[in-house]
Amino acid sequence: MQIAIDGPAGAGKSTIARAAAHKCGMIYVDTGAVYRAVAYALRQLGTDIHDEAAVRAALSGIKPGLAFSDGEQRVYVNGEDVTDFIRTPENSLATSCISAYPSVRAFLLETQRKIARENDVIMDGRDIGTVVLPDADVKIFLTASPECRARRRYAELAAKGEDITYEQTLAEMIQRDRDDTERAASPLRKADDAVLLDTSDMDLEQSVRAVEALISGGRK
């Protein structure tokens, strides 16, 4: 079974999808983490991420991968576990930049589809329902207001000891929304057959229950 969850940055896709996957006995695939891993690798290599030609040339030396243990995902690049290093504000902006490049999206497309062919998955990202899994059994567009998403992301980063303000977090969130929706390659948009789920006024438990209900309704 294939469940596609799309939505803007900070909407809680990863947390909600992971919890729903655990309850439904499915594998959770955070495709955004794979893009983040590629951005991290490019930055470590010193590649100019604003130069698509340079990024394209560097991709052949980057081998992203996912490993699953008890339904939990770990992200690797060239054999190194980078899961704990890919969610800094700097890497988030780099990810938004490189994910706009058609070469990067094509590079990772088959990796994502192969996982979905071989497992019952809940996969989240920006273009899962529109490009990666256009025939998914259930499509959900998960969103919340920019202010709500910024508060959630700020709390997450602050808990990790990141030196960042709410105002900075909100500004970066708005910039990421602009980048994701205006890019030429696979822009963020709601699939025509996706269910819109706004979690601005929901807590985590309510959000997970809402996703579970949609999955249950889509089981054949």
C-alpha positions, 0 to 999 in steps of 0.5 A: 500500500502506498500513502503519499503525504505532501505539504510545506516545511514545518507542517509536521509531516515527518512526525505525524507520518512516522507515528501513523506508520507505526500504528498502521504497521507500515514503513515510514519514508522521509524523502525530504531527509534524502534530499537533506543528506544530498545537500549535506554531502554537497556542503561537505564537498565544498560544492557551490550549491547555487551552481546547478552545473557544479551540483550535477557534476558532484552527484556521481560521487554521492551515494545516499541510502536509507536503512530501516530498523523496527520501522525507524529510518536512518539516512546515509551518505556514502556509508556514513550515518548523517541522520543527526546532522541534516536538520540545521537551518543552514542545511534546510536552506541548502536543501530547498536550493538543490531540490529545485534542480531537475538533475537532483530530483531525477537522481533521487526519483528511482530510489524513492519509487523502488522503496515504495514498490517493495514495501507498504509505505507512508512517504512524505515530501513535496511532490510525492502525490504529484510526481513520485507516487502519482497512483498512491492509494491515499494522498494527503496534503498536510499543512498549517499556517506559517506562524504555527509551523514556525512556532513548532520548528522553533521549539524543535530547534531550541530544544536541540540548543540551536541559536535561533529566534522565532522571527528568524525561523518564521522568515526562513519558513516563508522563504522556503515556502516561496522557493518550494512553490515557485521552483520550475521542477516539481513545485509544491502543490496539492494533487487534484485527488489529495485530501487537504488536512490543516493541522493548525488547530490540532495537537499531535495526537489529533493529527495522527488520528486524522491521518489514520482515519484517511488511511483506513478509508483508503485500504482496499 
